[in-house]
């Protein structure tokens, strides 16, 4: 595949758009800012695999947690997808830089770490520093340990550390 620079994504709160690493802006249905993170919900037009996405960006943990609403025939055996990221928080904009490592979480069953090869390739190619790679790995280890200690229940783990997450699909509005 070849090494690629870290992907940066913008969350433009003032413009109510999410700008992907390729510079494409997409309208956001909801942004919600809390003392511990940023929630995003938006449709994903033009994607064959999924039609909606919900995410929590959690700066203190250096994670972006996503629930993809897969289209029939494209389902994956996962409940949450976690990107290891660095986060810049500004008044009207948040920016994430993807640090290559990802986790696929299957509630009550397991977690799988993905893309270690991409992290190593980016590091050996000089696209990120050894220190940044070490931080990404340590963040990943801490997350895997925490998930295992909470029976791979990501929302339960986050709630236990004061970061309760609400999700449209998993917690529909009452009434």
URBELFEN-V101107 format. One record per residue. N is the residue number from 1. RES is the residue in three letters. SS is DSSP state (H for helix, E for strand, L for the rest). PHI is phi as a letter, one per 30 degrees, with the letter a starting at -180 (* if undefined). PSI is psi in degrees with one decimal (* if undefined). Layout:
n=N res=RES ss=SS phi=PHI psi=PSI
n=N res=RES ss=SS phi=PHI psi=PSI
This chain:
n=1 res=UNK ss=L phi=* psi=-34.1
n=2 res=UNK ss=L phi=i psi=143.8
n=3 res=UNK ss=L phi=d psi=142.2
n=4 res=UNK ss=L phi=b psi=148.4
n=5 res=UNK ss=L phi=d psi=157.2
n=6 res=UNK ss=L phi=e psi=139.6
n=7 res=UNK ss=L phi=d psi=133.5
n=8 res=UNK ss=E phi=c psi=139.4
n=9 res=UNK ss=E phi=b psi=139.1
n=10 res=UNK ss=E phi=c psi=141.1
n=11 res=UNK ss=E phi=c psi=96.4
n=12 res=UNK ss=E phi=d psi=98.1
n=13 res=UNK ss=L phi=d psi=-40.1
n=14 res=UNK ss=L phi=d psi=-40.8
n=15 res=UNK ss=L phi=d psi=-6.0
n=16 res=UNK ss=L phi=h psi=42.8
n=17 res=UNK ss=E phi=b psi=158.5
n=18 res=UNK ss=E phi=c psi=121.6
n=19 res=UNK ss=E phi=c psi=115.7
n=20 res=UNK ss=L phi=d psi=173.2
n=21 res=UNK ss=L phi=e psi=-19.9
n=22 res=UNK ss=L phi=c psi=0.0
n=23 res=UNK ss=L phi=i psi=8.2
n=24 res=UNK ss=L phi=d psi=126.4
n=25 res=UNK ss=E phi=c psi=136.4
n=26 res=UNK ss=E phi=b psi=135.4
n=27 res=UNK ss=E phi=d psi=142.3
n=28 res=UNK ss=L phi=c psi=132.2
n=29 res=UNK ss=L phi=d psi=-37.7
n=30 res=UNK ss=E phi=a psi=131.3
n=31 res=UNK ss=E phi=c psi=139.2
n=32 res=UNK ss=E phi=b psi=120.6
n=33 res=UNK ss=E phi=c psi=130.1
n=34 res=UNK ss=L phi=b psi=176.3
n=35 res=UNK ss=L phi=d psi=-15.5
n=36 res=UNK ss=L phi=c psi=-5.9
n=37 res=UNK ss=L phi=a psi=-177.1
n=38 res=UNK ss=E phi=b psi=126.6
n=39 res=UNK ss=E phi=c psi=142.4
n=40 res=UNK ss=E phi=b psi=137.0
n=41 res=UNK ss=E phi=b psi=129.0
n=42 res=UNK ss=E phi=a psi=153.6
n=43 res=UNK ss=E phi=d psi=162.2
n=44 res=UNK ss=L phi=b psi=71.8
n=45 res=UNK ss=L phi=d psi=141.0
n=46 res=UNK ss=L phi=i psi=0.1
n=47 res=UNK ss=L phi=c psi=125.7
n=48 res=UNK ss=L phi=d psi=-33.5
n=49 res=UNK ss=L phi=d psi=-37.1
n=50 res=UNK ss=E phi=b psi=158.2
n=51 res=UNK ss=E phi=c psi=-8.6
n=52 res=UNK ss=E phi=a psi=152.4
n=53 res=UNK ss=E phi=b psi=139.2
n=54 res=UNK ss=E phi=b psi=137.8
n=55 res=UNK ss=E phi=b psi=151.1
n=56 res=UNK ss=E phi=c psi=125.5
n=57 res=UNK ss=E phi=c psi=121.5
n=58 res=UNK ss=E phi=b psi=91.2
n=59 res=UNK ss=L phi=e psi=-42.1
n=60 res=UNK ss=L phi=d psi=-28.5
n=61 res=UNK ss=L phi=c psi=-15.3
n=62 res=UNK ss=L phi=i psi=42.8
n=63 res=UNK ss=E phi=b psi=150.3
n=64 res=UNK ss=E phi=b psi=118.3
n=65 res=UNK ss=E phi=c psi=128.2
n=66 res=UNK ss=E phi=b psi=141.7
n=67 res=UNK ss=E phi=c psi=110.0
n=68 res=UNK ss=E phi=d psi=134.3
n=69 res=UNK ss=E phi=c psi=94.3
n=70 res=UNK ss=E phi=d psi=146.8
n=71 res=UNK ss=L phi=d psi=153.3
n=72 res=UNK ss=L phi=e psi=134.5
n=73 res=UNK ss=L phi=i psi=-8.7
n=74 res=UNK ss=L phi=c psi=10.7
n=75 res=UNK ss=L phi=e psi=147.6
n=76 res=UNK ss=L phi=b psi=152.7
n=77 res=UNK ss=L phi=d psi=72.2
n=78 res=UNK ss=L phi=a psi=152.3
n=79 res=UNK ss=L phi=c psi=-36.1
n=80 res=UNK ss=E phi=b psi=148.8
n=81 res=UNK ss=E phi=c psi=129.3
n=82 res=UNK ss=E phi=c psi=123.8
n=83 res=UNK ss=E phi=c psi=135.5
n=84 res=UNK ss=E phi=d psi=122.6
n=85 res=UNK ss=E phi=b psi=163.9
n=86 res=UNK ss=E phi=c psi=150.6
n=87 res=UNK ss=E phi=b psi=130.6
n=88 res=UNK ss=E phi=c psi=126.7
n=89 res=UNK ss=E phi=c psi=123.1
n=90 res=UNK ss=L phi=b psi=170.3
n=91 res=UNK ss=L phi=e psi=-52.4
n=92 res=UNK ss=L phi=c psi=7.4
n=93 res=UNK ss=E phi=a psi=137.7
n=94 res=UNK ss=E phi=c psi=146.2
n=95 res=UNK ss=E phi=b psi=130.7
n=96 res=UNK ss=E phi=c psi=145.6
n=97 res=UNK ss=E phi=c psi=119.5
n=98 res=UNK ss=E phi=d psi=131.0
n=99 res=UNK ss=E phi=c psi=30.0
n=100 res=UNK ss=E phi=i psi=-41.7
n=101 res=UNK ss=E phi=d psi=140.7
n=102 res=UNK ss=E phi=b psi=158.2
n=103 res=UNK ss=E phi=b psi=135.8
n=104 res=UNK ss=E phi=c psi=118.3
n=105 res=UNK ss=E phi=c psi=128.8
n=106 res=UNK ss=E phi=c psi=104.6
n=107 res=UNK ss=L phi=e psi=129.2
n=108 res=UNK ss=L phi=i psi=-0.8
n=109 res=UNK ss=L phi=b psi=-54.5
n=110 res=UNK ss=E phi=a psi=172.3
n=111 res=UNK ss=E phi=b psi=141.5
n=112 res=UNK ss=E phi=b psi=130.3
n=113 res=UNK ss=E phi=d psi=132.1
n=114 res=UNK ss=E phi=b psi=156.0
n=115 res=UNK ss=L phi=i psi=27.7
n=116 res=UNK ss=H phi=d psi=-35.1
n=117 res=UNK ss=H phi=d psi=-39.5
n=118 res=UNK ss=H phi=d psi=-41.5
n=119 res=UNK ss=H phi=d psi=-47.3
n=120 res=UNK ss=H phi=d psi=-41.7
n=121 res=UNK ss=H phi=d psi=-41.9
n=122 res=UNK ss=H phi=d psi=-37.2
n=123 res=UNK ss=H phi=d psi=-48.1
n=124 res=UNK ss=H phi=d psi=-23.1
n=125 res=UNK ss=L phi=d psi=-3.5
n=126 res=UNK ss=L phi=i psi=14.4
n=127 res=UNK ss=L phi=d psi=-25.9
n=128 res=UNK ss=L phi=b psi=157.4
n=129 res=UNK ss=L phi=d psi=162.2
n=130 res=UNK ss=H phi=d psi=-39.2
n=131 res=UNK ss=H phi=d psi=-42.0
n=132 res=UNK ss=H phi=d psi=-40.9
n=133 res=UNK ss=H phi=d psi=-42.2
n=134 res=UNK ss=H phi=d psi=-45.7
n=135 res=UNK ss=H phi=e psi=-42.2
n=136 res=UNK ss=H phi=d psi=-42.6
n=137 res=UNK ss=H phi=d psi=-43.7
n=138 res=UNK ss=H phi=d psi=-39.5
n=139 res=UNK ss=H phi=d psi=-41.2
n=140 res=UNK ss=H phi=d psi=-45.8
n=141 res=UNK ss=H phi=e psi=-44.7
n=142 res=UNK ss=H phi=d psi=-40.1
n=143 res=UNK ss=H phi=d psi=-44.5
n=144 res=UNK ss=H phi=d psi=-45.3
n=145 res=UNK ss=H phi=d psi=-45.3
n=146 res=UNK ss=H phi=d psi=-41.3
n=147 res=UNK ss=H phi=d psi=-43.8
n=148 res=UNK ss=H phi=d psi=-40.1
n=149 res=UNK ss=H phi=d psi=-16.9
n=150 res=UNK ss=L phi=c psi=30.7
n=151 res=UNK ss=L phi=h psi=37.2
n=152 res=UNK ss=L phi=h psi=33.4
n=153 res=UNK ss=L phi=c psi=94.4
n=154 res=UNK ss=H phi=d psi=-49.7
n=155 res=UNK ss=H phi=e psi=-35.9
n=156 res=UNK ss=H phi=d psi=-43.6
n=157 res=UNK ss=H phi=e psi=-49.4
n=158 res=UNK ss=H phi=d psi=-41.9
n=159 res=UNK ss=H phi=d psi=-36.3
n=160 res=UNK ss=H phi=d psi=-19.8
n=161 res=UNK ss=L phi=c psi=20.6
n=162 res=UNK ss=L phi=i psi=24.0
n=163 res=UNK ss=L phi=b psi=65.7
n=164 res=UNK ss=L phi=d psi=134.8
n=165 res=UNK ss=L phi=c psi=139.3
n=166 res=UNK ss=L phi=c psi=141.3
n=167 res=UNK ss=L phi=b psi=136.6
n=168 res=UNK ss=L phi=e psi=-50.0
n=169 res=UNK ss=L phi=d psi=-37.1
n=170 res=UNK ss=L phi=d psi=-22.5
n=171 res=UNK ss=L phi=b psi=73.9
n=172 res=UNK ss=L phi=d psi=155.2
n=173 res=UNK ss=L phi=e psi=146.9
n=174 res=UNK ss=L phi=d psi=138.9
n=175 res=UNK ss=L phi=j psi=*
